[in-house]
């Protein structure tokens, strides 16, 4: 049994969700439709909704906080049975939580944690993975490959994004441990989860001539961009450790090619499925956990076959 199969079985037992009546409406506000990882998440939402006979009202916030808040407001006005939000900015979520709570509409945040995910009110849940755990797994794997010593560059997601902040803090915490104290963060730059920005930032690092032994990225997309810059510059792939998070299909392909050394599997499909299950359960008046965790899993070339 692969790790992925085992995960599905465990979570399936943890949150069983019988289908709601045909025609239940769920409003879904995504951070962006133009993101490979979030596409996987959205496909999980769509598949589960189809299985349960629910209708989805899909909206793209296009990375705009105000737009997403308006979308939630419109969902409520349209009489949806529940709302799923993949938040643009965790700090902006209290306003959406208050709107849904006042209207009595169940609200599920998915993947991007709201700023107060540990203290959400009744009728509101967060489905995601523990970002500190993911960042810790990633950084620990890099530390092991470097033998606890080396200069490190960090590619970060948006500063306003809770997941990005937690992953970066986890990297710093790992480097502060006795086994990894020989590692130093030389620079960190915001790449906004974007492959092209990851490539441009890495190209600038190479042009500046600052030596480094590893690039630790908050996600696979920026890591792939970094790899493209390294390859274009003719850098020996054995000389630089590159790490990401999400284990996207492109990330796994990069690992198969010998370019990506570390990634961490975040089960976006399962997050989407569980978000729909939780939304429908609350719409039926059933209680759900405030936080529903889908575990991260470290992926290296040694166990890559389990995730391909």
C-alpha angles and dihedrals in degrees: 000000000000124000089250093054092047090050092053092051094049094048092043090059091044098057117022112181120189113207119273121226116292113272101035107155123221122185112215121195112188126194090231138342088210099076125093096216094047089049088061089049092049092048089055089052092049094048094050093045091052091050091051095043094243125148117229126212103200125201133177113215090195090217090299118132095197091048091052093049089051090050091055090048090052092048090056092048089051091056101243118179093226141354132225118197128190093195123229091202124015091207090060096053100091091074091054092045091053093049093052094043092051090050094045092238117144112242128200122188112203133199099337105071120229114237093252099037092141093058106039118154124248111288093033128094140172121220115191148095126285101262093198089056092051095048091046093052091049096048094043091054091051091048090053092050092048093046089240094298134093149082115279135200119201126210110201134197120232112318091230092055114101093210092053092050094048093047092050093048089051090054089052091048093052092049089053092059119101094249093054104034091112089069120092129192103227097180141349127201136182113246097170093229087291126138095210092050091049089053094048094048092049091047088054091051090052093047090051088057095227108153119232137171101202144019114210110194128193089226143013096252094062090041090055089050089052090051091052090053092047092049093047089053092049094243113169105250089215090063099058128049112215121195135182141167132238104046091232118181089259091048092051090047089053090051091048088053090053095248103104114056102185137018134160121227113236108184100225093169092055092045089056093047094049092046090058092045091051093046093052093044091054091045087058089052095255121142120244133186115271090231122031112189127208105193124239118232126203114237124199132160088269094064099024092114090067091064104038 
